Structure formats: C-alpha cells, structure tokens
Amino acid sequence: MIRCRCAHAFSVGSRTVKFIECGSSPPQGHITGTMCRPDLVAIPASRPSNASHLSVESQSSEVSHESQSPGLWSDIGGVVEFVSKGTTTSGGTKQSVAYTAYLLQQRPDRVAVCGLYISAKHFSLVLVDAANAYSTTFRWDEDNDSERELLFRVLYYINNPPVSMIDPTITCEGDTFTIEFQGQHHKGYTGKDHTQPRP
C-alpha cells in the first residue's frame, strides 16, 4: 500500500514540530542502511530541514498538507507508529520501540530518544537509551490530566530534550557531527563513518 507523504505541523509552546508521513519512502542516511519506515517522523523546529520547508500556514497550530520526503534520520526528533490491521497493542508498541532504537543509533548527539505508538483506544510512550528500551501504555481517557500531560511532555521533548537526553560533547548539523574532546572541536563526522571526518 502506498500512502501519500504529507507534512503536519504542530505547535509546542512557541516552536513548531513537523510530523511527516513516511508512506513508501523511508528516512535516508542510516548507518545500517535500514529501509524501515515509521508511520510518522517528527522533525524538531531547530533542524534545517524543518525550518526550510515550513510554510506560513504551518507556523500556527493548523495542519499543513504539503508533500515532503521524511528526510534524514539525523534530522528526526521522534517516531510515531499507528495501529495497523492485525496488530495488537503489544505488537505495535514493540514496533515503535524498534523504530525508536533505530533513531537512537543515528543520533550520537542524543543519550535517549522518544517514540509513540497510537491506536484508537491506547497510546504507548517509548524511551530508548543505551542501556534499555522502556515503554508504558495508557488507555485514552480525556478525564485523566496526568496522562495527557505526559503525552504533551513527550511532544515537548522533541524540540526541547532535557539535559539528561543530550550528549553535550556532540553537535549535529544535517548529517554531519562535531565532537568536542579535550577542548578541541573535531568537525565533519557522519553517521556512516565514525572513524574519519569528511574531506
């Protein structure tokens, strides 16, 4: 099945997060060469691919329906998987954990990353770090403020990850990383080759 690739903008505080449907196009530039496709990828406002593609309409909380490629794994701030026919909540959550783990592999500037699994009756929050993968599942309950607050906290972390989720010695620009070591900045590293900087 081929789905159209649309971009949906969502304001979190004063900054916009862009959700892009992957459809039949996987994000590019993963160190493993994976062709996996989360249902949605979340691009933080700070990423160049987000800033250059956002329209004036999408700067509000309205939805922008422009067609767009999911871009680079290194630009992604979070992944979202939706329920699909024949998939249990447990199975869908495991799929979201797998996609979130792929995201962490391609984000050396991050110590941990978040993902979501969403169905009609449940949602699962996923956190993956170097030590483990964690998930917790909730029933949709409009009267439960703590669950809603937790969901919005995960969305907020896409643009504003807490210090505990960031490696301050590594910065990322596009698919290129700069590593700070003993006061020196080593530039030009990519997710495909961690041994030598780019010429």
C-alpha positions as CSV (number, residue, x, y, z in Angstrom):
1,M,0.0,0.0,0.0
2,I,1.4,3.4,-0.9
3,R,0.3,6.3,1.3
4,C,0.8,10.0,0.4
5,R,3.5,11.8,2.2
6,C,2.1,14.8,3.9
7,A,3.6,17.1,6.5
8,H,1.6,18.2,9.5
9,A,2.8,21.0,11.7
10,F,2.1,21.1,15.4
11,S,3.0,23.9,17.7
12,V,4.5,23.0,21.1
13,G,5.0,26.2,23.0
14,S,6.4,28.8,20.7
15,R,8.1,26.3,18.4
16,T,6.7,24.1,15.7
17,V,7.2,20.4,15.4
18,K,6.7,18.9,11.9
19,F,5.3,15.4,11.5
20,I,5.9,13.8,8.2
21,E,4.2,10.7,6.9
22,C,6.8,8.3,5.5
23,G,4.4,6.4,3.2
24,S,6.6,4.3,1.0
25,S,9.7,6.4,1.4
26,P,12.0,5.6,4.4
27,P,14.1,8.2,6.0
28,Q,17.6,8.3,4.5
29,G,21.2,8.1,5.7
30,H,21.0,5.5,8.4
31,I,24.3,3.8,9.4
32,T,22.8,0.3,8.9
33,G,21.2,1.2,5.6
34,T,17.8,0.2,7.0
35,M,14.7,0.8,4.8
36,C,12.3,0.8,7.8
37,R,9.5,3.3,7.7
38,P,7.8,4.6,10.9
39,D,4.3,5.9,10.1
40,L,5.4,9.4,11.1
41,V,8.7,11.1,11.9
42,A,8.8,14.2,14.0
43,I,11.2,16.9,12.9
44,P,12.2,19.5,15.6
45,A,11.9,23.2,14.8
46,S,15.7,23.5,15.2
47,R,16.5,21.2,12.3
48,P,17.4,22.8,9.0
49,S,15.0,20.5,7.0
50,N,12.1,21.7,9.2
51,A,12.9,25.4,9.0
52,S,13.4,25.4,5.2
53,H,10.1,23.6,4.5
54,L,7.6,25.2,6.9
55,S,5.1,27.4,5.3
56,V,3.5,30.4,6.9
57,E,0.3,28.4,7.4
58,S,2.1,25.7,9.3
59,Q,3.7,28.1,11.7
60,S,0.3,28.1,13.5
61,S,-1.3,25.1,15.1
62,E,-3.1,24.4,11.8
63,V,-2.2,21.4,9.6
64,S,-0.1,21.9,6.5
65,H,-0.7,19.3,3.8
66,E,2.4,19.7,1.7
67,S,4.0,16.6,0.3
68,Q,7.5,16.0,1.7
69,S,10.2,13.3,2.0
70,P,10.9,12.1,5.5
71,G,14.5,13.4,5.1
72,L,17.5,12.2,7.1
73,W,17.5,10.0,10.2
74,S,19.8,12.5,11.8
75,D,17.1,15.3,11.5
76,I,14.4,13.2,13.2
77,G,13.5,14.0,16.8
78,G,10.9,11.3,17.4
79,V,9.0,8.5,15.7
80,V,5.3,7.6,15.7
81,E,3.7,4.2,14.8
82,F,-0.1,3.8,14.3
83,V,-2.2,0.8,14.9
84,S,-2.5,-1.4,11.8
85,K,-4.9,-4.3,11.0
86,G,-4.0,-7.4,12.9
87,T,-1.5,-5.7,15.2
88,T,-2.0,-5.9,19.0
89,T,-1.2,-3.0,21.3
90,S,1.8,-5.0,22.5
91,G,3.0,-5.8,18.9
92,G,2.6,-2.1,17.8
93,T,4.5,-0.9,20.9
94,K,7.3,-3.3,20.1
95,Q,7.4,-2.0,16.5
96,S,7.6,1.6,17.9
97,V,10.4,0.5,20.2
98,A,12.3,-0.9,17.2
99,Y,11.9,2.3,15.2
100,T,12.9,4.4,18.3
101,A,16.1,2.3,18.7
102,Y,17.0,2.9,15.0
103,L,16.6,6.6,15.7
104,L,19.0,6.5,18.7
105,Q,21.6,4.7,16.5
106,Q,21.6,7.6,14.1
107,R,21.6,10.4,16.7
108,P,25.0,10.2,18.6
109,D,24.2,13.7,19.9
110,R,21.4,12.2,22.0
111,V,21.7,9.9,25.0
112,A,18.0,8.9,24.8
113,V,15.1,9.4,22.3
114,C,11.3,9.1,22.5
115,G,8.7,7.4,20.3
116,L,5.0,6.9,20.4
117,Y,2.5,4.1,19.4
118,I,-1.0,5.3,18.9
119,S,-4.2,3.2,18.5
120,A,-7.9,4.1,18.8
121,K,-8.1,3.0,22.5
122,H,-4.5,3.2,23.7
123,F,-1.2,5.1,23.3
124,S,2.3,3.9,24.3
125,L,5.1,6.2,25.3
126,V,8.6,4.8,24.4
127,L,12.0,5.8,25.6
128,V,15.2,4.2,24.3
129,D,18.7,4.8,25.8
130,A,21.9,2.9,25.5
131,A,21.0,0.6,28.4
132,N,17.4,-0.3,27.7
133,A,14.1,0.3,26.0
134,Y,11.2,1.5,28.2
135,S,7.5,1.7,27.3
136,T,4.3,2.3,29.1
137,T,0.8,2.0,27.7
138,F,-2.3,4.1,28.6
139,R,-5.9,4.0,27.7
140,W,-7.2,7.2,26.1
141,D,-9.0,8.9,28.9
142,E,-10.0,12.6,28.3
143,D,-10.5,13.0,32.1
144,N,-7.0,11.9,33.1
145,D,-4.9,15.0,33.2
146,S,-1.7,13.3,34.2
147,E,-1.7,11.0,31.1
148,R,-2.4,14.0,28.8
149,E,0.4,15.9,30.5
150,L,2.8,13.0,30.0
151,L,1.9,12.8,26.3
152,F,2.4,16.5,25.8
153,R,5.7,16.3,27.7
154,V,7.0,13.7,25.2
155,L,5.9,16.1,22.3
156,Y,7.7,18.9,24.1
157,Y,10.9,16.9,24.3
158,I,11.1,16.7,20.5
159,N,12.1,20.4,20.5
160,N,13.4,20.7,24.0
161,P,15.0,17.4,25.2
162,P,16.1,17.6,28.8
163,V,19.8,17.8,29.5
164,S,19.8,14.1,30.6
165,M,18.8,13.1,27.0
166,I,21.6,15.1,25.3
167,D,25.3,14.4,24.8
168,P,26.8,17.9,25.2
169,T,30.1,16.9,23.5
170,I,28.4,16.2,20.2
171,T,26.5,18.6,18.0
172,C,24.7,17.8,14.8
173,E,24.1,19.9,11.7
174,G,22.3,17.9,8.9
175,D,24.1,14.6,8.7
176,T,27.4,16.0,10.0
177,F,28.5,15.8,13.6
178,T,31.1,17.8,15.5
179,I,32.7,16.2,18.5
180,E,34.3,18.2,21.3
181,F,37.1,16.4,23.0
182,Q,39.7,17.9,25.4
183,G,38.7,21.4,24.4
184,Q,39.1,20.8,20.6
185,H,36.2,20.6,18.1
186,H,36.6,17.7,15.6
187,K,34.3,18.5,12.7
188,G,32.9,16.6,9.7
189,Y,32.0,13.2,11.2
190,T,29.0,11.5,9.6
191,G,26.7,8.7,10.8
192,K,28.1,6.4,8.1
193,D,31.7,6.6,9.2
194,H,32.7,7.4,12.7
195,T,36.4,6.8,12.1
196,Q,37.4,9.7,9.8
197,P,35.9,13.2,9.3
198,R,34.6,14.2,5.8
199,P,37.2,15.7,3.5
